[in-house]
């Protein structure tokens, strides 16, 4: 009543250099499967150029044409296939059972603790090693000591679920030593204890910073560090409309927006959180920097979306996610400058992948050192957010007290995050 599990995911290399890889997922359907697939695609640093998805509510067929993003490391395609297979329902499961999307993996959290001499780009170099090893960063606590050393606490989860083995632990420490070289003083890896729960929250922030970071709308006349760039003003032109005249059983959702990294994931996670099912969807290659996406959708109970208030609420929510998938601001933290980045968390509790990687990459490219960093969760605007906080080191080529400089940093970080 199905196909062998290994055939549920196929990855084909392009016939010519530079052509997209074709990823095909053919398996029983489940609520939120499209979101789970897009999350993994984004996590592996892949960019979907076009795609098709169709399902009858029992069986799902997804085809995505993807290319590695320029800032991504070498893609481990075999590992990608294994990860995609892990979210596919068993092909031997009854086709009449449509289980809810599972909670995030309960695999254990490990504490990676290392001490090294500080240098520019250190934080991103460590993050890149963990990314290449498929170690997912859950929380971070980074501090710089008065003598110029860095003490880093990375709370990580192994996507390959092998970190309990000595070989995997040794590989992790050896890779870090190879990248850090003589600057590495010590490296330890162990199961996380109660200290992990103590880092679930974040340090307090002022009401002004909270309002600026989590607000639902932005003004074109904004004068603070969240000032709108030309790209963000273009994002405000996102068009999201519904049409019930073309199908007797589904509502057509049409989205036209500026392209950005993770755009498909942002749409899928929003629909998943709103309990919206996709019956058929297609998006084509970018035209003049814009994405067009057509989706035939319905409520989880199988009914069309006919209530005008529910239609407006869904369209407004999607427009907001197209405009603000990530928030970036620089604020004062005492006499210092602090970079804050926030993204909404899925209702399942899962955060957005590669945010820490992209932010540290942007700071490294600017030549800015990080004095301290942390990742935590914050509740605001009736939802949970993942918040990344970086206390910037004044010892750089930028005058961090300058509003012009701060806007330049925010713009650079936002561009890396959005893939512009």
LOMIBA-995641 format. One record per residue (C-alpha): x, y, z; residue in three letters. Coordinates in steps of 0.5 Angstrom, whole numbers, plus 2048, in hexadecimal, padded with zeros to 3 digits. Example, Ala and Ser with C-alpha at 12.3 -4.5 7.8 and 13.67 -1.06 7.14 Angstrom:
8197F7810ALA;81B7FE80ESER;
end
This chain:
800800800UNK;8068057FFUNK;80D8057FCUNK;813803800UNK;815808805UNK;81C80A801UNK;81880C7FBUNK;8148117FFUNK;8198167FDUNK;81D8177F7UNK;82381C7F5UNK;82581D7EEUNK;82B8217ECUNK;82A8267E7UNK;82D8237E0UNK;8318297DFUNK;83682D7E4UNK;8318337E7UNK;82B82F7E6UNK;82682E7ECUNK;8268287F0UNK;81F8257EFUNK;81C8227F6UNK;81681E7F6UNK;81281C7FCUNK;80D8167FBUNK;809814801UNK;803813805UNK;80181A807UNK;80081D80EUNK;7FF824811UNK;805829810UNK;80982580CUNK;80A82A807UNK;80D82F80DUNK;81182980FUNK;814828808UNK;81582F807UNK;81983080EUNK;81E82B80CUNK;81F82E806UNK;820834809UNK;82583180EUNK;82982E809UNK;82A835806UNK;8268337FFUNK;8228387FBUNK;81C8367F8UNK;81C8397F1UNK;8158357EFUNK;8108307F2UNK;80A82C7F1UNK;8068297F7UNK;7FF8257F6UNK;7FC8207FBUNK;7F581D7FCUNK;7F581D803UNK;7F8816804UNK;7FE8167FFUNK;80381C7FEUNK;80781D7F8UNK;80C8237F8UNK;8118257F3UNK;81682B7F5UNK;81C82D7F0UNK;8218307F5UNK;8288337F5UNK;82D8347FAUNK;82D83B7FDUNK;83483F7FCUNK;835840803UNK;834838804UNK;83A833806UNK;83A82D802UNK;833829802UNK;833822804UNK;82E81F800UNK;82E818803UNK;82C81B80AUNK;827820807UNK;82481A804UNK;82481680BUNK;82181D80EUNK;81B81D809UNK;81A81680AUNK;819817811UNK;81381C811UNK;81081780CUNK;80A81380FUNK;80C80B80EUNK;809809807UNK;80780380BUNK;80280780FUNK;7FB80780DUNK;7F980C808UNK;7F380E80CUNK;7F7810812UNK;7F9818812UNK;7FD819818UNK;7FF82081BUNK;805823819UNK;80A82081FUNK;80D825824UNK;814826823UNK;819821824UNK;81A81E82BUNK;82181C82AUNK;82681E830UNK;829825831UNK;831825831UNK;83582B834UNK;83B82D830UNK;840831834UNK;846834832UNK;84B839833UNK;85083D82EUNK;85384382DUNK;84F84882AUNK;84F84B823UNK;84B84D81DUNK;84684881AUNK;847843820UNK;840842821UNK;83E84181AUNK;84483C819UNK;84183881EUNK;83A83981CUNK;83C836815UNK;83F830818UNK;83982E81CUNK;835830816UNK;83982B811UNK;839826817UNK;831826817UNK;83182881EUNK;82B82D81FUNK;82C833824UNK;827833829UNK;82A83982EUNK;83083C82EUNK;834840834UNK;83A844832UNK;83E848836UNK;84584C835UNK;84A84C83BUNK;84E85283DUNK;85484E83BUNK;85284E834UNK;84F847834UNK;848844832UNK;84483F836UNK;83F83C831UNK;839838834UNK;83583482EUNK;82F83082FUNK;82F82C829UNK;82A826827UNK;82D821822UNK;82982081CUNK;82C81A81AUNK;82B817821UNK;832815822UNK;835819827UNK;83481482DUNK;83A810829UNK;84181282BUNK;843812823UNK;83E818822UNK;84081C828UNK;84881B826UNK;84681D81FUNK;842823822UNK;848825826UNK;84D824821UNK;84A82881BUNK;84A82E820UNK;85182D822UNK;85382D81BUNK;84F834819UNK;851837820UNK;85883581FUNK;85D837825UNK;85783C827UNK;85383682AUNK;855835832UNK;850830834UNK;84A82C831UNK;845828835UNK;83F825833UNK;839822837UNK;832821838UNK;82F82783AUNK;82C828842UNK;82882D845UNK;82C832842UNK;82883183CUNK;82183383FUNK;824839842UNK;82683C83BUNK;81F83B838UNK;81D842839UNK;821849837UNK;82484F83BUNK;81F85483CUNK;81E859837UNK;81B860837UNK;814861835UNK;816866830UNK;81B86182DUNK;81585B82EUNK;81086082AUNK;815861824UNK;81785A824UNK;810857824UNK;80B85C821UNK;80785981BUNK;80885F817UNK;80D864815UNK;80D86B812UNK;81086E80CUNK;812874811UNK;81686F816UNK;81C873818UNK;81F86E81DUNK;82386881BUNK;81E864818UNK;81D869812UNK;81A86680CUNK;81F865806UNK;81D8657FFUNK;81C85D7FFUNK;81885D805UNK;813863802UNK;81385E7FCUNK;810858801UNK;80B85D803UNK;80885C7FCUNK;8068547FEUNK;8008527FBUNK;7FC84D7FEUNK;7F584B7FBUNK;7EF8467FCUNK;7EB8437F6UNK;7E583E7F7UNK;7E283E7F0UNK;7E783A7EDUNK;7E68337F1UNK;7E08307F4UNK;7E482D7FAUNK;7EA8327FBUNK;7EC8397FCUNK;7F183C7F7UNK;7F78407FBUNK;7FB8447F6UNK;8018477F9UNK;80684C7F6UNK;80C84F7FAUNK;8138517F9UNK;81784B7F9UNK;81B849800UNK;81F843803UNK;81A83F806UNK;814842803UNK;81183B802UNK;812839809UNK;80F83F80CUNK;80983E808UNK;80883680AUNK;809838811UNK;80483D811UNK;7FF83880EUNK;801833812UNK;800837819UNK;7F9839816UNK;7F7832815UNK;7F683380DUNK;7F782D808UNK;7FA82E801UNK;7F78297FCUNK;7FB82C7F6UNK;8018317F5UNK;8068347F0UNK;80B8397F0UNK;80F83B7EAUNK;81683F7EAUNK;8178467ECUNK;81584B7E7UNK;8188527E8UNK;8198507EFUNK;81284E7F1UNK;80F8477F3UNK;8088457F1UNK;80583F7F4UNK;7FE83C7F3UNK;7FC8377F8UNK;7F58347F9UNK;7F3833800UNK;7EE831805UNK;7ED83180DUNK;7EF82B810UNK;7E8828810UNK;7E8828809UNK;7E482E808UNK;7E5835804UNK;7E783B807UNK;7E183F805UNK;7E084480CUNK;7E284A809UNK;7E584C810UNK;7E9845810UNK;7EC847809UNK;7EE84E80BUNK;7F184B811UNK;7F584680DUNK;7F784B808UNK;7FA85080DUNK;7FE84B811UNK;80184980BUNK;803850809UNK;80685180FUNK;80A84B80FUNK;80C84D808UNK;80E85480BUNK;811852811UNK;81484B811UNK;81984D815UNK;81A85481AUNK;82185781AUNK;82385D81FUNK;829860822UNK;827863829UNK;82B86682FUNK;82D861835UNK;83086683AUNK;836869836UNK;837864831UNK;83386282AUNK;82F85C82AUNK;82C858824UNK;826855825UNK;823850820UNK;81C84D821UNK;81884881DUNK;81184581EUNK;81183D821UNK;80C83881EUNK;807836822UNK;80A82F823UNK;810833827UNK;815832821UNK;81983881FUNK;81C83B818UNK;822837816UNK;82983B814UNK;827842818UNK;82D84181CUNK;83183F816UNK;82F845812UNK;83084A817UNK;837848819UNK;839848812UNK;83684F811UNK;83A851817UNK;84184E815UNK;84085180EUNK;840858811UNK;846856815UNK;84285781CUNK;843853822UNK;83E850827UNK;83F85282EUNK;83A84D830UNK;83484A82DUNK;82E84682FUNK;82784282DUNK;821842830UNK;819842830UNK;815848831UNK;80D849831UNK;80A84F82EUNK;804851829UNK;80184A82BUNK;806846828UNK;80D84382AUNK;813846827UNK;81A843826UNK;81F849828UNK;82684A826UNK;82A84F82AUNK;832851828UNK;83585682DUNK;83A859827UNK;84185B829UNK;843862828UNK;84A860826UNK;84986081FUNK;849865819UNK;84286781AUNK;83F86D81EUNK;83A869821UNK;83786F825UNK;83587281EUNK;82E87181BUNK;830870814UNK;83586B816UNK;83086781AUNK;82B867814UNK;83186580FUNK;83285F814UNK;82A85D815UNK;82A85E80DUNK;83085980CUNK;82D854811UNK;82685480EUNK;829853807UNK;82C84D809UNK;82684A80DUNK;82284C807UNK;827849802UNK;8278507FEUNK;
end
